[in-house]
Amino acid sequence: MKMKFALSVGLCILAASMLHALEFYDVSQPDIAKIKLNISSISDSSKNSVLIKKMQRQLTHSLLFENASAGDAEYLLEI
């Protein structure tokens, strides 16, 4: 009897914490600000330009990052 009670309380606590985590870490909420990121290359090579274009294209689909110009960016990523 005590084992069933302890197990049910444990499962309830686990379920409640998981539901709270889903609500708290929902990245699609409009009040979460995206990080403005600028990606640039130090050396101009064809491989770097292809990589940068692919990364910038992926940033348009990201929920956490936004592609920005060097002046507006919060972080600069140089490759």
mmJSON file of the N, C-alpha and C atoms, coordinates in Angstrom:
{"data_MODEL":{"atom_site":{
"group_PDB":["ATOM","ATOM","ATOM","ATOM","ATOM","ATOM","ATOM","ATOM","ATOM","ATOM","ATOM","ATOM","ATOM","ATOM","ATOM","ATOM","ATOM","ATOM","ATOM","ATOM","ATOM","ATOM","ATOM","ATOM","ATOM","ATOM","ATOM","ATOM","ATOM","ATOM","ATOM","ATOM","ATOM","ATOM","ATOM","ATOM","ATOM","ATOM","ATOM","ATOM","ATOM","ATOM","ATOM","ATOM","ATOM","ATOM","ATOM","ATOM","ATOM","ATOM","ATOM","ATOM","ATOM","ATOM","ATOM","ATOM","ATOM","ATOM","ATOM","ATOM","ATOM","ATOM","ATOM","ATOM","ATOM","ATOM","ATOM","ATOM","ATOM","ATOM","ATOM","ATOM","ATOM","ATOM","ATOM","ATOM","ATOM","ATOM","ATOM","ATOM","ATOM","ATOM","ATOM","ATOM","ATOM","ATOM","ATOM","ATOM","ATOM","ATOM","ATOM","ATOM","ATOM","ATOM","ATOM","ATOM","ATOM","ATOM","ATOM","ATOM","ATOM","ATOM","ATOM","ATOM","ATOM","ATOM","ATOM","ATOM","ATOM","ATOM","ATOM","ATOM","ATOM","ATOM","ATOM","ATOM","ATOM","ATOM","ATOM","ATOM","ATOM","ATOM","ATOM","ATOM","ATOM","ATOM","ATOM","ATOM","ATOM","ATOM","ATOM","ATOM","ATOM","ATOM","ATOM","ATOM","ATOM","ATOM","ATOM","ATOM","ATOM","ATOM","ATOM","ATOM","ATOM","ATOM","ATOM","ATOM","ATOM","ATOM","ATOM","ATOM","ATOM","ATOM","ATOM","ATOM","ATOM","ATOM","ATOM","ATOM","ATOM","ATOM","ATOM","ATOM","ATOM","ATOM","ATOM","ATOM","ATOM","ATOM","ATOM","ATOM","ATOM","ATOM","ATOM","ATOM","ATOM","ATOM","ATOM","ATOM","ATOM","ATOM","ATOM","ATOM","ATOM","ATOM","ATOM","ATOM","ATOM","ATOM","ATOM","ATOM","ATOM","ATOM","ATOM","ATOM","ATOM","ATOM","ATOM","ATOM","ATOM","ATOM","ATOM","ATOM","ATOM","ATOM","ATOM","ATOM","ATOM","ATOM","ATOM","ATOM","ATOM","ATOM","ATOM","ATOM","ATOM","ATOM","ATOM","ATOM","ATOM","ATOM","ATOM","ATOM","ATOM","ATOM","ATOM","ATOM","ATOM","ATOM","ATOM","ATOM","ATOM","ATOM","ATOM","ATOM","ATOM"],
"id":[1,2,3,4,5,6,7,8,9,10,11,12,13,14,15,16,17,18,19,20,21,22,23,24,25,26,27,28,29,30,31,32,33,34,35,36,37,38,39,40,41,42,43,44,45,46,47,48,49,50,51,52,53,54,55,56,57,58,59,60,61,62,63,64,65,66,67,68,69,70,71,72,73,74,75,76,77,78,79,80,81,82,83,84,85,86,87,88,89,90,91,92,93,94,95,96,97,98,99,100,101,102,103,104,105,106,107,108,109,110,111,112,113,114,115,116,117,118,119,120,121,122,123,124,125,126,127,128,129,130,131,132,133,134,135,136,137,138,139,140,141,142,143,144,145,146,147,148,149,150,151,152,153,154,155,156,157,158,159,160,161,162,163,164,165,166,167,168,169,170,171,172,173,174,175,176,177,178,179,180,181,182,183,184,185,186,187,188,189,190,191,192,193,194,195,196,197,198,199,200,201,202,203,204,205,206,207,208,209,210,211,212,213,214,215,216,217,218,219,220,221,222,223,224,225,226,227,228,229,230,231,232,233,234,235,236,237],
"type_symbol":["N","C","C","N","C","C","N","C","C","N","C","C","N","C","C","N","C","C","N","C","C","N","C","C","N","C","C","N","C","C","N","C","C","N","C","C","N","C","C","N","C","C","N","C","C","N","C","C","N","C","C","N","C","C","N","C","C","N","C","C","N","C","C","N","C","C","N","C","C","N","C","C","N","C","C","N","C","C","N","C","C","N","C","C","N","C","C","N","C","C","N","C","C","N","C","C","N","C","C","N","C","C","N","C","C","N","C","C","N","C","C","N","C","C","N","C","C","N","C","C","N","C","C","N","C","C","N","C","C","N","C","C","N","C","C","N","C","C","N","C","C","N","C","C","N","C","C","N","C","C","N","C","C","N","C","C","N","C","C","N","C","C","N","C","C","N","C","C","N","C","C","N","C","C","N","C","C","N","C","C","N","C","C","N","C","C","N","C","C","N","C","C","N","C","C","N","C","C","N","C","C","N","C","C","N","C","C","N","C","C","N","C","C","N","C","C","N","C","C","N","C","C","N","C","C","N","C","C","N","C","C","N","C","C","N","C","C"],
"label_atom_id":["N","CA","C","N","CA","C","N","CA","C","N","CA","C","N","CA","C","N","CA","C","N","CA","C","N","CA","C","N","CA","C","N","CA","C","N","CA","C","N","CA","C","N","CA","C","N","CA","C","N","CA","C","N","CA","C","N","CA","C","N","CA","C","N","CA","C","N","CA","C","N","CA","C","N","CA","C","N","CA","C","N","CA","C","N","CA","C","N","CA","C","N","CA","C","N","CA","C","N","CA","C","N","CA","C","N","CA","C","N","CA","C","N","CA","C","N","CA","C","N","CA","C","N","CA","C","N","CA","C","N","CA","C","N","CA","C","N","CA","C","N","CA","C","N","CA","C","N","CA","C","N","CA","C","N","CA","C","N","CA","C","N","CA","C","N","CA","C","N","CA","C","N","CA","C","N","CA","C","N","CA","C","N","CA","C","N","CA","C","N","CA","C","N","CA","C","N","CA","C","N","CA","C","N","CA","C","N","CA","C","N","CA","C","N","CA","C","N","CA","C","N","CA","C","N","CA","C","N","CA","C","N","CA","C","N","CA","C","N","CA","C","N","CA","C","N","CA","C","N","CA","C","N","CA","C","N","CA","C","N","CA","C","N","CA","C","N","CA","C","N","CA","C","N","CA","C"],
"label_alt_id":[null,null,null,null,null,null,null,null,null,null,null,null,null,null,null,null,null,null,null,null,null,null,null,null,null,null,null,null,null,null,null,null,null,null,null,null,null,null,null,null,null,null,null,null,null,null,null,null,null,null,null,null,null,null,null,null,null,null,null,null,null,null,null,null,null,null,null,null,null,null,null,null,null,null,null,null,null,null,null,null,null,null,null,null,null,null,null,null,null,null,null,null,null,null,null,null,null,null,null,null,null,null,null,null,null,null,null,null,null,null,null,null,null,null,null,null,null,null,null,null,null,null,null,null,null,null,null,null,null,null,null,null,null,null,null,null,null,null,null,null,null,null,null,null,null,null,null,null,null,null,null,null,null,null,null,null,null,null,null,null,null,null,null,null,null,null,null,null,null,null,null,null,null,null,null,null,null,null,null,null,null,null,null,null,null,null,null,null,null,null,null,null,null,null,null,null,null,null,null,null,null,null,null,null,null,null,null,null,null,null,null,null,null,null,null,null,null,null,null,null,null,null,null,null,null,null,null,null,null,null,null,null,null,null,null,null,null],
"label_comp_id":["MET","MET","MET","LYS","LYS","LYS","MET","MET","MET","LYS","LYS","LYS","PHE","PHE","PHE","ALA","ALA","ALA","LEU","LEU","LEU","SER","SER","SER","VAL","VAL","VAL","GLY","GLY","GLY","LEU","LEU","LEU","CYS","CYS","CYS","ILE","ILE","ILE","LEU","LEU","LEU","ALA","ALA","ALA","ALA","ALA","ALA","SER","SER","SER","MET","MET","MET","LEU","LEU","LEU","HIS","HIS","HIS","ALA","ALA","ALA","LEU","LEU","LEU","GLU","GLU","GLU","PHE","PHE","PHE","TYR","TYR","TYR","ASP","ASP","ASP","VAL","VAL","VAL","SER","SER","SER","GLN","GLN","GLN","PRO","PRO","PRO","ASP","ASP","ASP","ILE","ILE","ILE","ALA","ALA","ALA","LYS","LYS","LYS","ILE","ILE","ILE","LYS","LYS","LYS","LEU","LEU","LEU","ASN","ASN","ASN","ILE","ILE","ILE","SER","SER","SER","SER","SER","SER","ILE","ILE","ILE","SER","SER","SER","ASP","ASP","ASP","SER","SER","SER","SER","SER","SER","LYS","LYS","LYS","ASN","ASN","ASN","SER","SER","SER","VAL","VAL","VAL","LEU","LEU","LEU","ILE","ILE","ILE","LYS","LYS","LYS","LYS","LYS","LYS","MET","MET","MET","GLN","GLN","GLN","ARG","ARG","ARG","GLN","GLN","GLN","LEU","LEU","LEU","THR","THR","THR","HIS","HIS","HIS","SER","SER","SER","LEU","LEU","LEU","LEU","LEU","LEU","PHE","PHE","PHE","GLU","GLU","GLU","ASN","ASN","ASN","ALA","ALA","ALA","SER","SER","SER","ALA","ALA","ALA","GLY","GLY","GLY","ASP","ASP","ASP","ALA","ALA","ALA","GLU","GLU","GLU","TYR","TYR","TYR","LEU","LEU","LEU","LEU","LEU","LEU","GLU","GLU","GLU","ILE","ILE","ILE"],
"label_asym_id":["A","A","A","A","A","A","A","A","A","A","A","A","A","A","A","A","A","A","A","A","A","A","A","A","A","A","A","A","A","A","A","A","A","A","A","A","A","A","A","A","A","A","A","A","A","A","A","A","A","A","A","A","A","A","A","A","A","A","A","A","A","A","A","A","A","A","A","A","A","A","A","A","A","A","A","A","A","A","A","A","A","A","A","A","A","A","A","A","A","A","A","A","A","A","A","A","A","A","A","A","A","A","A","A","A","A","A","A","A","A","A","A","A","A","A","A","A","A","A","A","A","A","A","A","A","A","A","A","A","A","A","A","A","A","A","A","A","A","A","A","A","A","A","A","A","A","A","A","A","A","A","A","A","A","A","A","A","A","A","A","A","A","A","A","A","A","A","A","A","A","A","A","A","A","A","A","A","A","A","A","A","A","A","A","A","A","A","A","A","A","A","A","A","A","A","A","A","A","A","A","A","A","A","A","A","A","A","A","A","A","A","A","A","A","A","A","A","A","A","A","A","A","A","A","A","A","A","A","A","A","A","A","A","A","A","A","A"],
"label_entity_id":["1","1","1","1","1","1","1","1","1","1","1","1","1","1","1","1","1","1","1","1","1","1","1","1","1","1","1","1","1","1","1","1","1","1","1","1","1","1","1","1","1","1","1","1","1","1","1","1","1","1","1","1","1","1","1","1","1","1","1","1","1","1","1","1","1","1","1","1","1","1","1","1","1","1","1","1","1","1","1","1","1","1","1","1","1","1","1","1","1","1","1","1","1","1","1","1","1","1","1","1","1","1","1","1","1","1","1","1","1","1","1","1","1","1","1","1","1","1","1","1","1","1","1","1","1","1","1","1","1","1","1","1","1","1","1","1","1","1","1","1","1","1","1","1","1","1","1","1","1","1","1","1","1","1","1","1","1","1","1","1","1","1","1","1","1","1","1","1","1","1","1","1","1","1","1","1","1","1","1","1","1","1","1","1","1","1","1","1","1","1","1","1","1","1","1","1","1","1","1","1","1","1","1","1","1","1","1","1","1","1","1","1","1","1","1","1","1","1","1","1","1","1","1","1","1","1","1","1","1","1","1","1","1","1","1","1","1"],
"label_seq_id":[1,1,1,2,2,2,3,3,3,4,4,4,5,5,5,6,6,6,7,7,7,8,8,8,9,9,9,10,10,10,11,11,11,12,12,12,13,13,13,14,14,14,15,15,15,16,16,16,17,17,17,18,18,18,19,19,19,20,20,20,21,21,21,22,22,22,23,23,23,24,24,24,25,25,25,26,26,26,27,27,27,28,28,28,29,29,29,30,30,30,31,31,31,32,32,32,33,33,33,34,34,34,35,35,35,36,36,36,37,37,37,38,38,38,39,39,39,40,40,40,41,41,41,42,42,42,43,43,43,44,44,44,45,45,45,46,46,46,47,47,47,48,48,48,49,49,49,50,50,50,51,51,51,52,52,52,53,53,53,54,54,54,55,55,55,56,56,56,57,57,57,58,58,58,59,59,59,60,60,60,61,61,61,62,62,62,63,63,63,64,64,64,65,65,65,66,66,66,67,67,67,68,68,68,69,69,69,70,70,70,71,71,71,72,72,72,73,73,73,74,74,74,75,75,75,76,76,76,77,77,77,78,78,78,79,79,79],
"pdbx_PDB_ins_code":[null,null,null,null,null,null,null,null,null,null,null,null,null,null,null,null,null,null,null,null,null,null,null,null,null,null,null,null,null,null,null,null,null,null,null,null,null,null,null,null,null,null,null,null,null,null,null,null,null,null,null,null,null,null,null,null,null,null,null,null,null,null,null,null,null,null,null,null,null,null,null,null,null,null,null,null,null,null,null,null,null,null,null,null,null,null,null,null,null,null,null,null,null,null,null,null,null,null,null,null,null,null,null,null,null,null,null,null,null,null,null,null,null,null,null,null,null,null,null,null,null,null,null,null,null,null,null,null,null,null,null,null,null,null,null,null,null,null,null,null,null,null,null,null,null,null,null,null,null,null,null,null,null,null,null,null,null,null,null,null,null,null,null,null,null,null,null,null,null,null,null,null,null,null,null,null,null,null,null,null,null,null,null,null,null,null,null,null,null,null,null,null,null,null,null,null,null,null,null,null,null,null,null,null,null,null,null,null,null,null,null,null,null,null,null,null,null,null,null,null,null,null,null,null,null,null,null,null,null,null,null,null,null,null,null,null,null],
"Cartn_x":[0.816,0.0,0.867,1.878,2.771,3.572,3.917,4.691,3.875,2.599,1.735,1.549,1.378,1.201,2.46,3.617,4.879,5.103,4.771,4.931,3.991,2.751,1.798,2.183,2.67,3.124,4.337,5.251,6.428,6.062,5.123,4.693,3.979,3.187,2.506,3.514,4.514,5.543,6.326,6.655,7.378,6.553,5.28,4.412,4.236,4.071,3.899,5.159,6.315,7.56,7.791,7.424,7.58,6.636,5.413,4.472,4.904,5.435,5.937,7.13,8.007,9.168,8.731,7.725,7.233,6.669,5.96,5.387,6.47,7.442,8.477,9.442,9.792,10.786,10.17,8.951,8.313,8.949,9.838,10.588,9.762,8.564,7.736,6.883,7.066,6.319,6.798,5.891,6.294,7.105,7.06,7.798,9.264,9.687,11.094,11.82,12.816,13.547,14.581,14.672,15.683,17.036,18.091,19.445,19.845,20.291,20.71,22.16,22.385,23.689,24.134,25.395,25.974,27.064,27.014,28.002,28.821,30.131,31.019,32.261,33.024,34.239,35.464,36.513,37.778,38.5,38.551,39.185,38.113,38.24,37.262,37.668,36.994,37.196,35.834,35.817,34.534,33.867,34.656,34.086,33.467,34.156,33.611,32.317,32.273,31.062,29.879,30.117,29.039,28.556,29.484,29.126,28.337,28.756,28.072,26.669,26.514,25.179,24.25,24.768,23.943,23.559,24.505,24.208,23.2,23.319,22.364,20.977,20.902,19.617,18.995,19.826,19.312,18.841,19.463,19.043,17.631,17.197,15.839,14.79,15.153,14.226,14.362,15.299,15.564,14.565,14.215,13.331,14.103,15.415,16.207,17.162,17.47,18.452,17.85,18.381,17.947,19.192,19.197,20.324,20.26,21.368,21.393,22.66,22.648,23.846,24.873,26.097,27.172,26.92,26.281,26.017,24.903,23.919,22.761,22.914,23.915,24.045,24.519,24.003,24.464,25.749,25.873,27.053,27.559,28.878,29.512,30.212,29.898,30.528,31.397,32.708,33.646,34.218,34.164,34.659,35.899],
"Cartn_y":[-1.186,0.0,1.26,1.271,2.419,2.548,1.41,1.419,2.023,1.663,2.209,3.713,4.13,5.55,6.338,5.83,6.504,6.556,5.479,5.441,6.427,6.502,7.427,8.881,9.179,10.535,10.882,9.954,10.186,10.431,9.657,9.849,11.184,11.584,12.883,14.032,13.939,14.981,15.02,13.87,13.802,14.397,14.039,14.561,16.07,16.551,17.995,18.76,18.229,18.92,18.905,17.813,17.75,18.73,18.831,19.776,21.216,21.481,22.824,23.15,22.196,22.421,22.681,21.971,22.212,23.617,24.069,25.409,26.471,26.245,27.241,27.38,26.287,26.308,26.286,26.772,26.831,27.974,27.65,28.666,29.369,28.895,29.55,30.667,30.964,32.057,33.384,34.302,35.564,36.485,36.285,37.175,36.789,35.688,35.296,36.001,36.803,37.569,36.688,36.839,36.1,36.791,36.004,36.535,36.973,38.219,38.753,38.357,37.635,37.04,37.444,37.823,38.121,37.103,36.505,35.512,36.101,36.102,36.623,35.75,35.948,35.144,36.039,35.484,36.215,36.178,35.002,34.855,34.556,35.16,34.957,33.751,32.647,31.457,30.922,30.076,29.556,28.667,27.909,27.047,27.876,28.94,29.802,30.471,30.941,31.624,30.667,29.421,28.428,28.116,27.948,27.656,28.803,30.021,31.182,31.321,31.099,31.174,30.115,28.906,27.844,28.17,28.703,29.047,30.189,31.176,32.28,31.796,30.848,30.277,29.51,28.808,28.069,29.009,30.176,31.14,31.65,31.679,32.149,31.181,29.917,28.908,28.688,29.36,29.152,29.913,29.322,29.99,30.821,30.629,31.306,32.361,32.303,33.215,33.99,35.19,36.042,36.57,36.543,37.05,38.576,39.225,40.682,41.219,42.51,43.148,43.293,43.608,43.68,44.78,45.866,46.959,46.662,45.871,45.571,44.288,43.486,42.155,42.23,41.302,41.167,40.347,39.393,38.53,38.468,38.453,38.324,36.978,36.198,34.897,34.997,34.902,34.987,33.612,33.225,31.904,32.096],
"Cartn_z":[0.0,0.0,0.0,0.879,0.938,-0.352,-0.938,-2.179,-3.318,-3.41,-4.461,-4.271,-3.033,-2.746,-3.113,-2.722,-3.031,-4.536,-5.22,-6.671,-7.356,-6.897,-7.513,-7.244,-6.046,-5.739,-6.595,-6.746,-7.579,-9.031,-9.556,-10.94,-11.123,-10.145,-10.218,-10.212,-9.368,-9.316,-10.623,-11.16,-12.422,-13.557,-13.633,-14.692,-14.564,-13.349,-13.138,-13.528,-13.187,-13.541,-15.044,-15.713,-17.168,-17.861,-17.394,-17.99,-17.746,-16.567,-16.28,-17.177,-17.393,-18.257,-19.69,-20.175,-21.526,-21.663,-20.651,-20.697,-20.564,-19.707,-19.44,-20.608,-21.253,-22.32,-23.708,-23.875,-25.183,-25.965,-26.916,-27.641,-28.7,-28.974,-29.979,-29.389,-28.115,-27.497,-28.075,-28.353,-28.982,-28.077,-26.766,-25.875,-25.72,-26.31,-26.265,-27.406,-27.072,-28.077,-28.763,-30.064,-30.815,-30.665,-30.678,-30.615,-32.012,-32.132,-33.431,-33.663,-34.745,-35.031,-36.423,-36.554,-37.856,-38.139,-39.322,-39.727,-40.861,-40.696,-41.731,-41.809,-42.89,-43.062,-42.979,-42.417,-42.316,-43.659,-44.255,-45.564,-46.61,-47.768,-48.837,-49.676,-49.442,-50.256,-50.659,-51.656,-52.142,-51.095,-50.348,-49.308,-48.181,-47.794,-46.743,-47.18,-48.419,-48.879,-48.958,-49.374,-49.415,-48.004,-47.076,-45.69,-45.068,-45.309,-44.736,-45.314,-46.606,-47.214,-46.634,-46.431,-45.846,-44.407,-43.639,-42.247,-42.166,-43.046,-43.052,-43.456,-44.37,-44.768,-43.598,-42.834,-41.68,-40.571,-40.46,-39.44,-39.696,-40.955,-41.244,-40.712,-40.519,-40.009,-38.504,-37.874,-36.453,-35.592,-34.462,-33.51,-32.495,-32.419,-31.392,-31.932,-33.244,-33.817,-34.977,-35.194,-36.292,-36.987,-38.317,-39.08,-39.073,-38.707,-38.604,-39.244,-39.537,-40.07,-38.947,-39.332,-38.336,-37.306,-37.708,-36.779,-35.792,-36.213,-35.365,-34.567,-34.871,-34.273,-32.826,-32.025,-30.646,-30.587,-31.51,-31.568,-33.0,-33.151,-34.458,-34.526,-35.538,-35.743,-36.98,-36.789,-37.908,-38.18,-39.443,-39.852,-40.693],
"occupancy":[1.0,1.0,1.0,1.0,1.0,1.0,1.0,1.0,1.0,1.0,1.0,1.0,1.0,1.0,1.0,1.0,1.0,1.0,1.0,1.0,1.0,1.0,1.0,1.0,1.0,1.0,1.0,1.0,1.0,1.0,1.0,1.0,1.0,1.0,1.0,1.0,1.0,1.0,1.0,1.0,1.0,1.0,1.0,1.0,1.0,1.0,1.0,1.0,1.0,1.0,1.0,1.0,1.0,1.0,1.0,1.0,1.0,1.0,1.0,1.0,1.0,1.0,1.0,1.0,1.0,1.0,1.0,1.0,1.0,1.0,1.0,1.0,1.0,1.0,1.0,1.0,1.0,1.0,1.0,1.0,1.0,1.0,1.0,1.0,1.0,1.0,1.0,1.0,1.0,1.0,1.0,1.0,1.0,1.0,1.0,1.0,1.0,1.0,1.0,1.0,1.0,1.0,1.0,1.0,1.0,1.0,1.0,1.0,1.0,1.0,1.0,1.0,1.0,1.0,1.0,1.0,1.0,1.0,1.0,1.0,1.0,1.0,1.0,1.0,1.0,1.0,1.0,1.0,1.0,1.0,1.0,1.0,1.0,1.0,1.0,1.0,1.0,1.0,1.0,1.0,1.0,1.0,1.0,1.0,1.0,1.0,1.0,1.0,1.0,1.0,1.0,1.0,1.0,1.0,1.0,1.0,1.0,1.0,1.0,1.0,1.0,1.0,1.0,1.0,1.0,1.0,1.0,1.0,1.0,1.0,1.0,1.0,1.0,1.0,1.0,1.0,1.0,1.0,1.0,1.0,1.0,1.0,1.0,1.0,1.0,1.0,1.0,1.0,1.0,1.0,1.0,1.0,1.0,1.0,1.0,1.0,1.0,1.0,1.0,1.0,1.0,1.0,1.0,1.0,1.0,1.0,1.0,1.0,1.0,1.0,1.0,1.0,1.0,1.0,1.0,1.0,1.0,1.0,1.0,1.0,1.0,1.0,1.0,1.0,1.0,1.0,1.0,1.0,1.0,1.0,1.0,1.0,1.0,1.0,1.0,1.0,1.0],
"B_iso_or_equiv":[0.0,0.0,0.0,0.0,0.0,0.0,0.0,0.0,0.0,0.0,0.0,0.0,0.0,0.0,0.0,0.0,0.0,0.0,0.0,0.0,0.0,0.0,0.0,0.0,0.0,0.0,0.0,0.0,0.0,0.0,0.0,0.0,0.0,0.0,0.0,0.0,0.0,0.0,0.0,0.0,0.0,0.0,0.0,0.0,0.0,0.0,0.0,0.0,0.0,0.0,0.0,0.0,0.0,0.0,0.0,0.0,0.0,0.0,0.0,0.0,0.0,0.0,0.0,0.0,0.0,0.0,0.0,0.0,0.0,0.0,0.0,0.0,0.0,0.0,0.0,0.0,0.0,0.0,0.0,0.0,0.0,0.0,0.0,0.0,0.0,0.0,0.0,0.0,0.0,0.0,0.0,0.0,0.0,0.0,0.0,0.0,0.0,0.0,0.0,0.0,0.0,0.0,0.0,0.0,0.0,0.0,0.0,0.0,0.0,0.0,0.0,0.0,0.0,0.0,0.0,0.0,0.0,0.0,0.0,0.0,0.0,0.0,0.0,0.0,0.0,0.0,0.0,0.0,0.0,0.0,0.0,0.0,0.0,0.0,0.0,0.0,0.0,0.0,0.0,0.0,0.0,0.0,0.0,0.0,0.0,0.0,0.0,0.0,0.0,0.0,0.0,0.0,0.0,0.0,0.0,0.0,0.0,0.0,0.0,0.0,0.0,0.0,0.0,0.0,0.0,0.0,0.0,0.0,0.0,0.0,0.0,0.0,0.0,0.0,0.0,0.0,0.0,0.0,0.0,0.0,0.0,0.0,0.0,0.0,0.0,0.0,0.0,0.0,0.0,0.0,0.0,0.0,0.0,0.0,0.0,0.0,0.0,0.0,0.0,0.0,0.0,0.0,0.0,0.0,0.0,0.0,0.0,0.0,0.0,0.0,0.0,0.0,0.0,0.0,0.0,0.0,0.0,0.0,0.0,0.0,0.0,0.0,0.0,0.0,0.0,0.0,0.0,0.0,0.0,0.0,0.0,0.0,0.0,0.0,0.0,0.0,0.0],
"pdbx_formal_charge":[null,null,null,null,null,null,null,null,null,null,null,null,null,null,null,null,null,null,null,null,null,null,null,null,null,null,null,null,null,null,null,null,null,null,null,null,null,null,null,null,null,null,null,null,null,null,null,null,null,null,null,null,null,null,null,null,null,null,null,null,null,null,null,null,null,null,null,null,null,null,null,null,null,null,null,null,null,null,null,null,null,null,null,null,null,null,null,null,null,null,null,null,null,null,null,null,null,null,null,null,null,null,null,null,null,null,null,null,null,null,null,null,null,null,null,null,null,null,null,null,null,null,null,null,null,null,null,null,null,null,null,null,null,null,null,null,null,null,null,null,null,null,null,null,null,null,null,null,null,null,null,null,null,null,null,null,null,null,null,null,null,null,null,null,null,null,null,null,null,null,null,null,null,null,null,null,null,null,null,null,null,null,null,null,null,null,null,null,null,null,null,null,null,null,null,null,null,null,null,null,null,null,null,null,null,null,null,null,null,null,null,null,null,null,null,null,null,null,null,null,null,null,null,null,null,null,null,null,null,null,null,null,null,null,null,null,null],
"auth_seq_id":[1,1,1,2,2,2,3,3,3,4,4,4,5,5,5,6,6,6,7,7,7,8,8,8,9,9,9,10,10,10,11,11,11,12,12,12,13,13,13,14,14,14,15,15,15,16,16,16,17,17,17,18,18,18,19,19,19,20,20,20,21,21,21,22,22,22,23,23,23,24,24,24,25,25,25,26,26,26,27,27,27,28,28,28,29,29,29,30,30,30,31,31,31,32,32,32,33,33,33,34,34,34,35,35,35,36,36,36,37,37,37,38,38,38,39,39,39,40,40,40,41,41,41,42,42,42,43,43,43,44,44,44,45,45,45,46,46,46,47,47,47,48,48,48,49,49,49,50,50,50,51,51,51,52,52,52,53,53,53,54,54,54,55,55,55,56,56,56,57,57,57,58,58,58,59,59,59,60,60,60,61,61,61,62,62,62,63,63,63,64,64,64,65,65,65,66,66,66,67,67,67,68,68,68,69,69,69,70,70,70,71,71,71,72,72,72,73,73,73,74,74,74,75,75,75,76,76,76,77,77,77,78,78,78,79,79,79],
"auth_comp_id":["MET","MET","MET","LYS","LYS","LYS","MET","MET","MET","LYS","LYS","LYS","PHE","PHE","PHE","ALA","ALA","ALA","LEU","LEU","LEU","SER","SER","SER","VAL","VAL","VAL","GLY","GLY","GLY","LEU","LEU","LEU","CYS","CYS","CYS","ILE","ILE","ILE","LEU","LEU","LEU","ALA","ALA","ALA","ALA","ALA","ALA","SER","SER","SER","MET","MET","MET","LEU","LEU","LEU","HIS","HIS","HIS","ALA","ALA","ALA","LEU","LEU","LEU","GLU","GLU","GLU","PHE","PHE","PHE","TYR","TYR","TYR","ASP","ASP","ASP","VAL","VAL","VAL","SER","SER","SER","GLN","GLN","GLN","PRO","PRO","PRO","ASP","ASP","ASP","ILE","ILE","ILE","ALA","ALA","ALA","LYS","LYS","LYS","ILE","ILE","ILE","LYS","LYS","LYS","LEU","LEU","LEU","ASN","ASN","ASN","ILE","ILE","ILE","SER","SER","SER","SER","SER","SER","ILE","ILE","ILE","SER","SER","SER","ASP","ASP","ASP","SER","SER","SER","SER","SER","SER","LYS","LYS","LYS","ASN","ASN","ASN","SER","SER","SER","VAL","VAL","VAL","LEU","LEU","LEU","ILE","ILE","ILE","LYS","LYS","LYS","LYS","LYS","LYS","MET","MET","MET","GLN","GLN","GLN","ARG","ARG","ARG","GLN","GLN","GLN","LEU","LEU","LEU","THR","THR","THR","HIS","HIS","HIS","SER","SER","SER","LEU","LEU","LEU","LEU","LEU","LEU","PHE","PHE","PHE","GLU","GLU","GLU","ASN","ASN","ASN","ALA","ALA","ALA","SER","SER","SER","ALA","ALA","ALA","GLY","GLY","GLY","ASP","ASP","ASP","ALA","ALA","ALA","GLU","GLU","GLU","TYR","TYR","TYR","LEU","LEU","LEU","LEU","LEU","LEU","GLU","GLU","GLU","ILE","ILE","ILE"],
"auth_asym_id":["A","A","A","A","A","A","A","A","A","A","A","A","A","A","A","A","A","A","A","A","A","A","A","A","A","A","A","A","A","A","A","A","A","A","A","A","A","A","A","A","A","A","A","A","A","A","A","A","A","A","A","A","A","A","A","A","A","A","A","A","A","A","A","A","A","A","A","A","A","A","A","A","A","A","A","A","A","A","A","A","A","A","A","A","A","A","A","A","A","A","A","A","A","A","A","A","A","A","A","A","A","A","A","A","A","A","A","A","A","A","A","A","A","A","A","A","A","A","A","A","A","A","A","A","A","A","A","A","A","A","A","A","A","A","A","A","A","A","A","A","A","A","A","A","A","A","A","A","A","A","A","A","A","A","A","A","A","A","A","A","A","A","A","A","A","A","A","A","A","A","A","A","A","A","A","A","A","A","A","A","A","A","A","A","A","A","A","A","A","A","A","A","A","A","A","A","A","A","A","A","A","A","A","A","A","A","A","A","A","A","A","A","A","A","A","A","A","A","A","A","A","A","A","A","A","A","A","A","A","A","A","A","A","A","A","A","A"],
"auth_atom_id":["N","CA","C","N","CA","C","N","CA","C","N","CA","C","N","CA","C","N","CA","C","N","CA","C","N","CA","C","N","CA","C","N","CA","C","N","CA","C","N","CA","C","N","CA","C","N","CA","C","N","CA","C","N","CA","C","N","CA","C","N","CA","C","N","CA","C","N","CA","C","N","CA","C","N","CA","C","N","CA","C","N","CA","C","N","CA","C","N","CA","C","N","CA","C","N","CA","C","N","CA","C","N","CA","C","N","CA","C","N","CA","C","N","CA","C","N","CA","C","N","CA","C","N","CA","C","N","CA","C","N","CA","C","N","CA","C","N","CA","C","N","CA","C","N","CA","C","N","CA","C","N","CA","C","N","CA","C","N","CA","C","N","CA","C","N","CA","C","N","CA","C","N","CA","C","N","CA","C","N","CA","C","N","CA","C","N","CA","C","N","CA","C","N","CA","C","N","CA","C","N","CA","C","N","CA","C","N","CA","C","N","CA","C","N","CA","C","N","CA","C","N","CA","C","N","CA","C","N","CA","C","N","CA","C","N","CA","C","N","CA","C","N","CA","C","N","CA","C","N","CA","C","N","CA","C","N","CA","C","N","CA","C","N","CA","C","N","CA","C","N","CA","C","N","CA","C"],
"pdbx_PDB_model_num":[1,1,1,1,1,1,1,1,1,1,1,1,1,1,1,1,1,1,1,1,1,1,1,1,1,1,1,1,1,1,1,1,1,1,1,1,1,1,1,1,1,1,1,1,1,1,1,1,1,1,1,1,1,1,1,1,1,1,1,1,1,1,1,1,1,1,1,1,1,1,1,1,1,1,1,1,1,1,1,1,1,1,1,1,1,1,1,1,1,1,1,1,1,1,1,1,1,1,1,1,1,1,1,1,1,1,1,1,1,1,1,1,1,1,1,1,1,1,1,1,1,1,1,1,1,1,1,1,1,1,1,1,1,1,1,1,1,1,1,1,1,1,1,1,1,1,1,1,1,1,1,1,1,1,1,1,1,1,1,1,1,1,1,1,1,1,1,1,1,1,1,1,1,1,1,1,1,1,1,1,1,1,1,1,1,1,1,1,1,1,1,1,1,1,1,1,1,1,1,1,1,1,1,1,1,1,1,1,1,1,1,1,1,1,1,1,1,1,1,1,1,1,1,1,1,1,1,1,1,1,1,1,1,1,1,1,1]
}}}
